[in-house]
Amino acid sequence: MTTKLHYEVKVRYERIDDLGKAKKVTEVYIVSAYMSHEAEIAMLSELSSYRDVEILSIKQVKIEQVVASYDRDKHRDKWYRARCAVLEYDNARDRTRKVTISVIINADDFDEAASDLQMWRGMMTRDIELLSLSLSSIKGWLI
């Protein structure tokens, strides 16, 4: 079974701001897709109601997990990136080594992101050490 990959898609488009003026914005989205052209199609479809949509870049990123909660009553517009370390056994060298992974978390603030990450870490069967947690420039995630 083939699993979806994560792509970071940088887009520029024109939208109307709060004052009613047309404004060009550049945003970064994470898109889950099997291939990069599927990520591009999904992004263009998502932004089809906007004018002058331009895909600036698409690159595959290594993301272990996207932790996002779906609550119709509450929209979380901030995305945090956690760098974590896990111990993995290296068969070739017959030893254990630390591997860095990336986790993306959708939360209202830093404390909620840390709490959601802690809950996710608690559900994992392996020990995961938090190295860093920071606010990212990601605007959204498309599945």
Number of C-alpha atoms within 10 A of each C-alpha: 3 5 8 12 17 25 26 20 23 20 20 17 17 16 17 13 11 7 6 8 10 13 10 14 13 14 15 19 19 25 25 21 20 14 13 19 11 14 26 20 11 17 22 16 10 11 14 11 10 12 14 13 19 15 16 12 13 19 13 17 14 13 17 15 13 18 17 15 13 9 8 6 6 9 12 15 12 18 25 23 20 22 18 19 18 15 14 13 12 11 8 6 8 8 9 12 13 14 12 15 18 19 18 25 27 27 23 15 14 17 10 13 25 18 12 18 22 13 12 15 16 12 9 9 7 11 12 20 15 17 12 11 19 15 17 14 13 20 15 15 20 14 10
